[in-house]
Amino acid sequence: MQGGIHLLSGLLLASFSKRKEFKLGAVLGAILPDIDILITAFAYLAIGEAAASFHRSLTHSLLFLFIVPGIVVSLNYIPFIKKRYDYDFLGLGIGLFIGFATHILFDMLYLTGVVLLWPFYNELLGFPIVPFESFDTSIAIDTLKLKLIQTTDFYTDIAFFFIPMILLAYKKDLHKKIRLPALIFVILDFIVVTVFIGLAFNTSITYEDHVIFLYYAGTFFLLFSVIAPLLFRNIIREFKFEPWQIVVILALLAFSQLMVFV
């Protein structure tokens, strides 16, 4: 699923709880599994196309789903840590678990599925609404659709997360040190992604090359998206959608995803 939708799903989850660290964990957990894209990008330099198998494996597996939140939750019950740090590790861990689970579920619906049983079973598992195999990269229109799907991924981060967070940061007078850098980031991200939108229509560039160049250029933007929940943590700890907003967002998301694959 597209990164911005993962982040938005975390914000939706956060709206159903008053527990501040749960909110933060839900949003962070909703995007954190995609940190494997960063690993994949650098591994590609060393081992080439074989690096592609890293994505949607470890960080999208049941192993990751249970171990990472489990470690965080366990901190709540270690006497030394509990005495020294007055922090809701339990809420954070539960939020991470639900955020991870939502991320994995969405990716099981999106294009290829995930390596859910890594490292015991290294095959992609899922039930994609529109499987990747339904696109034929030897056909120009299918190649264009795939390029646009991958490229517009970066737009969703801007529209569904960064712009709302920056506006709220100014409105609530929070995160003064990162408001301007975040705004500059959004502008640069938009410019770079728009360039790649234009390149998508260049038929001499294959889908594989387009994706490789896109993710090398977008590695910095993706990294910023992964750590963004921590940067905007004070806003997220208080975040809440109104019920009517949730209904509208869900309807718009369903419509946008339908349009992506048409």
C-alpha positions, 0 to 999 in steps of 0.5 A, a space after each residue: 500500500 502507498 506510504 501516505 495511506 499507511 500513515 493515514 491509517 495510523 492516524 485513524 487508529 490513533 483516533 480510537 484511543 485516548 492513550 497518548 503513547 498508543 497513538 504514537 505507536 499506532 502511527 509509527 507502527 503503520 509506516 515503520 515496516 517500510 524501512 526495509 525499502 532503505 535496506 533494499 536500496 543500499 543492498 541493490 548496490 552490492 548484490 544487484 536485483 537479488 536485493 529485491 527479495 529483502 522488501 516485504 520480508 523481515 519487517 513484514 513478517 509475523 516474526 517482526 509483528 510479535 517480537 518488536 512490540 513484545 520487546 517494547 511491552 516487556 520494558 513496562 514490566 522490568 522493575 529497574 526500567 519501570 522505576 527509572 522511566 515513567 513511560 507508557 511502554 505498554 501503550 506504545 507496544 500495543 500501538 506498534 503491534 496494531 500499526 504493524 498488523 494494519 501495515 501488513 494487512 494492507 500490503 497483503 492486499 496490494 500488488 504482491 503480498 508479503 513474506 508473512 512467514 519469513 524466514 521459515 517460508 520465503 514466498 509472498 503471501 497475500 490476496 492482492 485486489 489487483 495482482 502485479 501479474 495482471 500488468 504486462 510490462 511489454 504493453 505500454 499502457 500497463 508499464 505506464 500504470 505501474 510507473 505512476 502507481 509507484 511514483 504517486 506513492 510519494 505524493 500520498 505522504 505529502 497529502 495525507 500526512 505532512 501537510 496536515 502535520 505541518 498545518 497543525 504544528 503551526 495552528 497549535 504552535 508546536 514543533 517550532 524547530 521542524 516546521 520550516 525544515 518539514 515545509 522545505 522537505 515537502 516542496 523538494 519532495 513534490 518537485 522530485 516526484 513531479 519530475 518522475 511523473 514526467 519521466 514515467 511517460 518516457 517509453 524508452 525508460 523501462 519500468 524496472 529502471 524507473 523504479 530503481 532510479 525513483 527509489 534511489 532518489 526517494 530514499 531520503 524522502 522515505 527515511 523522513 517519512 519513517 521517522 516523521 511520527 517521532 518528529 511530530 510526536 506531540 501532535 500525534 499524541 493529541 490527534 483525533 479525527 471526528 467521526 464524520 471525518 473518518 467516514 469521508 476519509 474512508 470513502 475518499 480512500 476507497 475511491 482513490 484506490 479504485 482510480 489508481 488501478 483503473 
